[in-house]
Structure formats: C-alpha cells, structure tokens
Amino acid sequence: MKLLVTGGAGFIGSAVIRQYVNDTKHEVINLDALTYAGNLESLASVAGNNRYFFEHADICNISELERIFQLHQPDSIMHLAAESHVDRSIDGPSTFIQTNIVGTYNLLEVSRNYLNQLEPEKKAKFRFHHVSTDEVYGDLDNTDLFTEETRYDPSSPYSASKASSDHLVRSWHRTYGLPIVITNCSNNYGGYQFPEKLIPLVTLNALEGKPLPIYGTGLQVRDWLHVDDHARALRLVLEKGIIGQTYNIGGHNEKTNLEVVKLICSLLDKLVPDSPYIPHDSLITYVADRPGHDKRYAIDASKIEKDLAWTPDETFETGIKITIKWYLENTKWCQHVQDGSYQRERLGSGSNK
C-alpha cells in the first residue's frame, strides 16, 4: 500500500509513520505544513528509508493537494492534519476554522476527484480515514461513556471545528460515495508531544522549578491513551474497518488532571533524585479555569475491541513512566521543538483579542 498521511510531522502522525515504516512494507507520504507543532525531528529515525517521502504542503492549498495526489498516486489517506489545542482555539479560532474545516473540505474534494480517475481495482481498495477527537461529544456526567452514537455537543472552537469536519466527511460518503472511516480518540500522551499539552508541559516545568498550572479545581476527568496504542488502532481501522463506520478509541484510563500532575511529580521525585525542586508537587499552582472547560470525557471502546480485536497495551501507570523517561532522555528534542514563539506560557484564558 502507498499511504498518504496528512499532519505526519505532528505528535500522532509521526507515531503512525514510524510504525508503518518500521513494522510494514508500505510506502508512506508525509504531507505536513510544518506549523509550530510539526517537527521533522520526530521522524529522524525513518527519514532515510526509501519507503518514506515528505511533502511540505498545506491542506488549505488545493492546487498543492492536487499535485501531490497526481505525483504519488496514494492507495489510501489518513487525515490527521489539524489545529488541535483547545486553549489556542479560544485565543484565535480563525486558524482552526481554516485548517480543520476548509482544509478537510479541500482534501475531500481532491480525494473524490482523484478516486473517480482510478481503475476499478484500485478504486475498490481506496480508503479515506478521518482522525477526530472525543471532544466533539462535549461534556459527560459522572457515569456515562461516549459511544459512536453519542450526540455531538462541542464546547470549544477546536471541538466545534472538528465536529464540522466529521460531518463533512460523513456527508461526502453519503452523497458522493467516498469510502471513509472515522475514529474519535481520547487524550493522547507519549514521547514527541508538543509541550503546550498537559503532560509534557508539567514535566518540563517541574524540571525547571516553574509553576505547574492546574485549571480550576483540577478535577476535570480525561481518558488517557498512549500514542503508540492509538497508532496501532488507527492502522487497524484504516486497513480493516468497515466503510462508513465510526470507531471510538480509548485507553480505559480515567484520571483527573490533578491526579495526572501529582503522579508526574511523584515519578520525577524518584527519577531525578538530585532535583532541587523535590517534592515537585510543591510547584502546583491553581489558576482560573478556561472558558467552557468540559468536566469529563470517557470513551466506550467496546466496538473497536469487538470488531477489530484492538485493546491498549499500556495502562496509564506503565505508559506515564515510559513517557516521563522519554522526556528526560530527549532534552534536545524538547529544546529544538520550541522555536521561541512558545515559552510554555498560559494560553486559552479568553483574554486575548
């Protein structure tokens, strides 16, 4: 298979590409605009492989998409390119509308036109896999789980833009017959994650003795999924998922944000015994909650478990140890990924105009 991955230099996309190159014989084309969170250093281990290709392009540029499709003739698409940070969407929603909605529309249209040109045998194998988030479902009470039938109720500009892109993908399937699959995942974590996200942000701040910001009470609940487990699930859905179906992917690891931060601090106390900031949880600082902050997300992943025999390998306790050790051992990557435009400052307060 020749697979086109959009957003392949990002956190999840790079994990998918590393797995495809290392574990299969497939060819992979990485299409990425290299915005602030895209980093080719995350793909250094596979960059020299003759089955890996990189295209520096933006999904908002439809002529570039057309060129790339005609040049590489992909067999399937895995669409991960997106603006993904809720706090940034609060401060500047316009970019999220352009990339997540207009960019997805462009990719759907180019894929549709490309598919119509294919020979019947190749057309029958083509798949468009749209990767989305559980945040499209909105807030949960203390007992429910998100299923594939949960009503959409997004709370932030980010989740609203992803919900819109999900609807576009489904409509291109129903109206034009585009062979699509959709996945909605819970919170990812692991190595190579940009340090605006909770786990790398807290880890790097703690190592430098900086405040560890907790929004509101810190009792917001998230279901945590290790990125390598997610990448395995994405590959399964692309290759074996039923056309037109949605699959929720979760890690069975519900934790409050406060629990996550305290666990990171406890691990750092043990892994960095000479740190001058022990106990690291003394750095915890409570800050004003962000606008529209959902209280709980939790996924029912029984469909993908039953239909595709996928279950996560990592518990949160095993995965977080692997993750913290990765950040301790890859300080150069952490330094290089921050180009000066982001210094782990507070985003998403709603005060930026």
SVG drawing of the C-alpha trace seen along z (x, -y; Angstrom):
<svg xmlns="http://www.w3.org/2000/svg" viewBox="-27 -42 49 52">
<polyline fill="none" stroke="black" stroke-width="0.4" points="0.0,0.0 1.0,-3.6 -0.4,-5.7 -0.7,-9.5 -0.6,-10.8 -1.6,-14.4 -0.1,-16.0 2.6,-13.4 5.1,-15.6 2.8,-16.1 2.6,-14.1 0.1,-11.3 1.0,-11.4 4.7,-10.8 3.9,-7.8 1.8,-6.4 4.5,-6.9 7.2,-5.4 5.1,-2.3 4.3,-1.9 7.9,-2.3 9.3,-0.1 6.6,2.6 5.3,3.0 6.5,2.8 4.1,0.0 5.2,-3.3 4.3,-6.5 4.0,-10.0 4.0,-12.6 2.1,-15.8 2.7,-18.5 2.7,-22.3 5.3,-22.3 3.4,-24.7 4.6,-25.3 3.7,-21.8 5.1,-19.9 8.7,-18.7 10.6,-16.6 13.0,-15.6 10.2,-13.3 10.8,-11.3 14.6,-11.3 14.7,-7.5 12.8,-6.8 13.8,-9.8 16.4,-7.9 14.1,-5.0 13.4,-4.6 9.7,-4.0 9.2,-7.4 8.6,-10.6 8.0,-14.1 5.8,-16.8 6.0,-20.3 2.4,-21.5 -0.7,-22.9 -4.1,-21.2 -5.6,-24.7 -3.7,-24.9 -5.9,-22.8 -3.5,-23.0 -0.7,-21.6 -3.0,-18.7 -3.9,-18.0 -0.2,-17.9 0.7,-15.6 -2.1,-13.2 -1.2,-13.0 2.5,-12.6 2.3,-9.9 -1.0,-8.1 -1.9,-7.1 -3.9,-4.0 -5.4,-5.4 -5.5,-8.6 -5.1,-9.0 -6.1,-12.6 -4.5,-13.8 -3.6,-17.4 -5.4,-19.7 -5.0,-22.5 -5.6,-20.7 -5.0,-22.7 -8.2,-23.9 -6.5,-26.9 -5.2,-28.2 -8.6,-27.9 -10.0,-30.2 -7.4,-32.8 -7.5,-32.5 -10.3,-30.5 -9.9,-31.6 -6.9,-29.2 -9.0,-26.3 -11.8,-27.1 -9.5,-27.3 -7.4,-24.2 -9.9,-21.9 -12.9,-22.7 -11.7,-24.3 -8.6,-22.1 -10.7,-19.0 -13.1,-20.1 -10.2,-20.6 -8.9,-17.1 -12.3,-15.5 -12.8,-17.2 -9.3,-16.3 -9.8,-12.7 -13.2,-12.5 -11.9,-13.7 -8.8,-11.5 -10.9,-8.5 -13.1,-9.0 -9.9,-8.7 -8.8,-5.4 -9.1,-2.0 -11.8,0.2 -9.4,2.5 -7.5,-0.4 -10.8,-2.3 -12.2,0.7 -9.2,0.6 -9.2,-3.2 -9.9,-4.4 -10.2,-7.9 -9.6,-7.7 -10.5,-10.8 -9.0,-11.0 -11.0,-13.0 -11.5,-13.5 -13.8,-12.6 -14.2,-16.4 -16.9,-16.6 -19.2,-14.9 -19.0,-17.6 -19.3,-17.1 -20.2,-13.9 -21.8,-13.3 -20.1,-11.0 -21.5,-7.7 -21.9,-7.9 -19.5,-6.9 -19.1,-8.3 -20.3,-5.7 -20.3,-6.0 -24.0,-7.1 -23.4,-9.9 -24.9,-13.2 -22.4,-15.9 -22.3,-18.8 -18.9,-20.6 -17.9,-23.2 -14.8,-25.0 -13.9,-26.4 -11.5,-23.5 -14.1,-20.8 -16.7,-22.6 -14.3,-22.7 -13.5,-19.0 -17.3,-18.2 -17.8,-20.2 -15.0,-18.2 -16.6,-14.9 -19.9,-16.0 -18.3,-16.9 -16.5,-13.5 -19.8,-11.6 -21.7,-13.7 -19.0,-13.1 -19.6,-9.4 -23.4,-9.6 -23.6,-12.0 -20.7,-11.0 -19.9,-7.5 -16.4,-8.4 -15.2,-5.3 -14.5,-6.7 -13.9,-5.6 -13.8,-7.9 -12.1,-7.5 -12.7,-9.6 -10.0,-9.2 -9.4,-10.2 -6.5,-12.2 -3.2,-11.0 0.1,-11.1 3.7,-9.9 7.0,-11.0 7.3,-13.7 4.3,-15.6 4.5,-19.4 4.9,-20.9 1.7,-23.0 -0.1,-19.8 -0.6,-18.9 1.9,-16.0 5.0,-17.5 4.2,-21.0 4.1,-19.8 7.1,-17.6 9.3,-20.3 8.1,-23.0 8.7,-20.8 12.3,-20.1 12.9,-23.8 11.2,-24.7 8.4,-26.6 4.8,-26.7 2.6,-23.7 -0.7,-25.3 -3.9,-23.5 -7.1,-24.9 -9.8,-25.5 -10.0,-22.6 -8.1,-20.1 -10.9,-17.6 -11.7,-17.5 -11.6,-13.9 -9.9,-12.6 -9.4,-9.1 -5.7,-8.7 -4.5,-6.8 -0.8,-6.1 0.0,-7.4 1.6,-4.1 -1.6,-2.2 -3.6,-4.9 -1.4,-4.5 -1.9,-0.7 -5.7,-1.3 -5.6,-3.8 -3.7,-1.3 -6.3,1.4 -9.2,-0.9 -7.7,-2.0 -6.9,1.5 -9.8,3.5 -12.6,1.0 -16.0,1.2 -16.6,-1.6 -18.8,-4.3 -18.3,-3.3 -17.0,-5.3 -14.8,-3.8 -14.1,-5.3 -10.6,-4.7 -10.0,-5.0 -7.4,-3.9 -9.6,-2.8 -7.6,-5.2 -9.8,-7.8 -7.8,-10.3 -8.4,-13.8 -6.0,-16.4 -4.8,-16.8 -4.1,-13.0 -2.1,-13.2 0.0,-16.1 0.6,-14.6 1.7,-11.3 4.2,-13.1 5.6,-14.9 5.9,-11.6 7.8,-10.0 10.1,-12.9 10.9,-12.8 12.2,-9.2 13.7,-9.6 15.5,-12.9 16.6,-12.5 19.1,-15.3 16.5,-17.9 16.4,-21.0 12.6,-21.1 11.7,-18.0 8.9,-17.5 7.8,-18.6 4.1,-18.8 5.0,-21.9 5.1,-23.7 1.4,-23.1 -0.4,-26.4 -4.1,-26.7 -5.2,-29.2 -8.5,-30.4 -10.3,-27.7 -10.5,-28.2 -13.9,-29.2 -16.2,-26.3 -14.0,-23.7 -15.6,-20.3 -15.7,-18.4 -15.4,-14.8 -14.6,-12.7 -14.7,-8.9 -14.9,-6.5 -16.6,-3.2 -14.2,-1.4 -16.1,1.9 -16.9,1.6 -13.2,1.5 -12.4,4.2 -15.1,6.5 -14.9,5.8 -11.1,5.3 -9.7,7.1 -7.9,4.0 -7.1,3.3 -4.5,0.9 -1.2,2.4 -0.4,-0.4 -2.1,-1.2 -1.7,-4.8 0.7,-3.7 3.0,-1.9 2.6,-4.4 3.3,-7.5 6.6,-6.0 7.7,-5.4 6.7,-8.9 8.4,-10.7 11.6,-8.8 11.4,-9.7 11.3,-13.4 14.2,-13.0 16.3,-11.3 15.3,-13.6 16.0,-17.1 17.5,-18.2 14.2,-17.4 12.4,-19.4 14.7,-22.4 14.5,-22.2 10.7,-21.9 10.3,-25.2 11.4,-27.8 10.9,-30.8 7.3,-31.5 6.0,-29.4 7.6,-29.5 5.0,-27.4 3.0,-30.5 -0.7,-30.4 -2.9,-30.1 -6.7,-30.0 -7.7,-32.4 -10.1,-34.1 -8.4,-37.4 -6.6,-37.6 -8.3,-39.7"/>
</svg>
